Amino acid sequence: MDARELWLLLGGNPGKLLELARSFEWSLECLVGFYREKLVEVVRGVRAAGLLECLRGVVEDPDALFHEATESMLRLERVLTRENLIAYKHWTAVGGQRVERDPEVGVGEYYAWQVPLYREVLRSMLGA
């Protein structure tokens, strides 16, 4: 495991880094497996609601929630927000700086994945 791989999965989230160390003894495989199990029900609910294609779009670009603001996307946004998987970027970072767009870790202009790991697990589950 190297620093770049950690950055791409955890996005600098110190809470997830502590979780990886304390709960999973630095095993990325175990961490990914844990979140895969947690996200199964989310994907199941999204599929049942007919929102799977919307989710595929958001996995590729979280700003699809903004640019393709359909009723379906709004329903998906509520699900992803309720599950704390994605956030609307109306905040500024420490020091008053705006969080810049960074597609590599799932940060768009308007929306961002809470942790890049969520997006990557969903991407693999969807075969995207």
N, C-alpha and C positions, 0 to 999 in steps of 0.2 A: 504494500500500500504506500503510495507516495502522496505528497502534499497536493499535487495537482488533481489527482483522483478524488481526494477528500474534498477539495474545493468544488469540483464539478458535481459531486453528490450532495454535499451539505451546504454549499453556498456561504461558508463562513459562519454558519449558525452555531454559536457556542453551546447551546443547549443540546443540539444533536450530537456535537462532538463529545460532550460529557456522557450522553446516552450511549454512544458507541463504545466509549471506554468503560463505563461502569456496568452497563447492562449486557453488553455484548462482547466484552473483553477484546475489543479492537477487531472483531470479526465483521467485516463488511458483508460477507455472505449471510451471516445470521441477521444483521440489521435489515438487509434487503428482503430476506425471507419473512421477517416479522411484518414489515410494511406491505409486502405482497399479500399476506393473510388478512391484514386489516383492510386493504383496499378491495378485496374480493366483493364484499357487500356493497361498496360504493358502485363498482362497475355493474353489479347485478341490478341495483336500483336504477342506474342510468340507462341500462339496456331496457328494463321494464318500462321506463318512461319514454322510450323511443328517442333518447338523446345521445346515442352512441356516436353518430357521425359528428355531432356538435363537439363531443368530448375529444374525438380524434383531432378536430381542428384546433381546439384549445391546447392540446398536448403539443402540437407543432408551433403554435403562437398564442400565448395567453391573451394577446390583444384582440383575438377573434371575438372575445366577449364584448368588446367595444365596437369593432368595425362591422360585425355581423349581428347587430343588436336586434335579434328576432325574439319572439316570445319563447321559443325553445332555448335560445342562448340565455335569456334571463332566468329561466327555470334551472338550467345547468349552473349558472352563476350562484344561485341560491344554494344548490346542493354542495358545490365546491367550497363555498364560503362557510356553510354550516359545518362541514367536515374539517374546516380549517386547512384546506389544501391550497387555496389561492386567496389573494388579497387585492383589493383595489388600491392603487398607489396614490393615495391622497395625502400621504405623510412625507416628511423629510427625514433624512438620516440625522444622526448625531452631528452637531455642528451646523445645522441648518441647510445642509447640502441636499439637493434633490437626488434621489436614487436614479442613476442613469440606466438606460436600456442596455441589457446584456443578454441577448438571445441564448448564448451558450449555457447560462444557468437559469434560463426561464424567466427573465425579467423583461417585461415589455415596457412600452411607454405608459400604459394605463393600468395594467395588471401584472402580477408576479406570482409565481409559485412560491408558497411559503418556504419550501425546501426543494431544491432541484431533484432530490431523490424521489419525491412523490411523482413528478413528471416522468422520470425515467422508469419507475416501476409501472406506471400506467401505460407508458409507451410499449413496454415489453408485453404487458397483459393484452393490449389491443392489437399487437402485431404491427404497430405503426412504424 
